[in-house]
Amino acid sequence: MALDLLHRATTSPAREPRGQSVVPHSFKITSAKGGQFVAKYVYNAETIFWSENYAGKDSAKNAIASLKKNAPGASVVDTAKGETGKGYRFELAASKDGQTFVRFVAANGETMVRTETYKSKSSAKNAIESLKKRAAETPVVDEA
C-alpha cells in the first residue's frame, strides 16, 4: 500500500480541499530507544526513508538539513550493476533476497538514510524521485 501511495504521490497532482493546505510529505524527528532520535521522510503515515539512531536531536535535525540541501541534485547509482559514485548520492542496492532498497550516502561515504526493500526496482526509483523532487520544500515535524 505504501508503494501505491508513493507512486500516486510522484505521478499524480495533489488534490487539496478548498481552504486547506494538504502536506502529505514531511520530514519527522521521532524518539527511538534509549533516548535517541530518528530522522524520517514520510508520505502520509508511511515512512519512506529513515536514518540510523542519533544520540542527540540536533544530529537528526542536521541529517534532515543535509537531505534538504543535497538530495535534489544527488546522482543515482545502481550498485547491482557495479556502478559507483562519489559525493552525495542515492544507491540502488540489492538485498540478500534479491529485492531492491535505496540508501542515501553522504560525501564521506556514510549512509544517511535508507528505505525498506521493494520487489521492483521501479518502486525504489519512485522513492528516490519523491525525495529528490520534494526534499528542499518538505516541512519538518518534531514528534520527539
C-alpha positions in Angstrom: 0.0 0.0 0.0 2.8 2.5 0.8 4.3 1.8 -2.5 1.0 2.5 -4.3 0.6 5.8 -2.3 4.2 6.8 -3.1 3.6 6.1 -6.8 0.5 8.2 -6.8 2.3 10.9 -4.9 5.1 11.0 -7.5 2.9 10.8 -10.6 -0.4 12.4 -9.8 -1.2 16.1 -9.0 -2.2 16.7 -5.4 -5.8 17.5 -4.7 -6.3 19.9 -1.9 -9.6 20.6 -0.2 -10.7 24.3 -0.6 -9.3 26.4 2.2 -6.9 23.8 3.5 -3.3 23.1 2.7 -2.6 19.4 2.5 1.0 18.4 3.2 1.3 14.7 2.7 5.1 14.6 2.7 7.1 15.6 5.7 10.4 15.0 7.5 9.8 13.8 11.0 12.1 13.6 14.0 10.9 10.8 16.3 12.1 9.3 19.5 13.9 6.0 19.5 15.0 3.5 22.2 17.4 4.7 24.8 16.6 8.4 24.5 17.8 8.5 20.9 16.3 10.1 17.8 15.5 9.1 14.2 15.0 11.3 11.1 12.4 10.1 8.7 11.0 11.1 5.3 7.3 10.3 5.4 4.4 10.2 2.9 1.1 10.4 4.9 1.6 7.8 7.6 4.1 5.7 5.6 7.8 6.0 6.3 9.8 6.0 3.0 13.3 6.8 4.3 14.7 6.6 7.8 18.1 7.3 9.5 20.1 5.4 12.0 19.5 6.3 15.6 21.2 9.5 16.8 22.2 10.3 20.4 21.1 13.9 20.1 18.1 15.6 18.4 20.5 18.1 16.8 22.1 15.3 14.8 18.7 14.3 13.5 18.0 17.9 12.5 21.4 18.1 10.8 20.6 15.0 8.8 17.4 16.4 7.6 19.0 19.7 6.7 21.6 17.8 4.7 18.9 15.8 2.9 17.0 19.0 2.0 20.2 20.6 0.6 21.9 17.6 -1.1 19.2 15.2 -2.2 17.7 17.2 -5.0 20.9 17.3 -7.0 22.3 13.9 -6.0 23.3 11.3 -8.5 21.8 7.8 -8.6 24.0 4.8 -9.0 22.9 1.1 -9.3 25.3 -0.9 -7.2 23.8 -4.2 -8.6 25.2 -3.1 -12.0 28.6 -2.4 -10.5 28.1 1.4 -10.6 29.9 3.5 -8.1 29.7 7.1 -7.2 31.3 9.9 -5.2 29.8 12.8 -3.3 26.2 12.8 -2.1 24.3 10.1 -4.0 21.4 7.6 -4.0 22.4 4.0 -4.2 20.1 1.3 -5.6 21.2 -1.8 -3.8 20.2 -5.5 -3.9 19.1 -7.2 -0.6 20.1 -10.8 0.2 16.7 -12.0 -1.1 17.1 -10.2 -4.5 14.8 -7.2 -3.7 15.9 -3.6 -4.1 16.4 -0.9 -1.5 17.8 2.6 -1.6 20.3 4.3 0.6 21.3 8.0 0.5 25.0 8.3 1.0 26.9 11.4 2.2 30.1 12.7 0.6 32.1 10.9 3.3 30.7 7.5 2.3 28.4 7.2 5.3 24.8 6.1 4.8 22.4 8.8 6.0 19.0 7.2 5.3 17.6 4.0 3.7 14.3 2.6 2.5 12.5 -0.7 3.0 13.1 -3.4 0.4 11.0 -3.3 -2.8 10.1 -6.2 -5.0 10.5 -4.0 -8.1 13.4 -1.6 -8.9 10.9 0.9 -10.3 9.3 1.2 -6.8 12.7 2.0 -5.4 13.3 4.6 -8.1 9.9 6.2 -7.2 11.2 6.6 -3.6 14.3 8.4 -4.9 12.3 10.7 -7.2 9.9 11.6 -4.4 12.8 12.7 -2.2 14.7 14.4 -4.9 11.7 16.4 -6.1 10.3 17.4 -2.7 13.2 17.4 -0.2 14.0 21.1 -0.3 10.4 22.3 0.4 9.3 19.5 2.7 8.3 20.7 6.2 10.0 19.3 9.3 7.8 18.0 12.1 9.3 17.3 15.5 7.5 14.5 17.2 10.2 13.6 19.7 
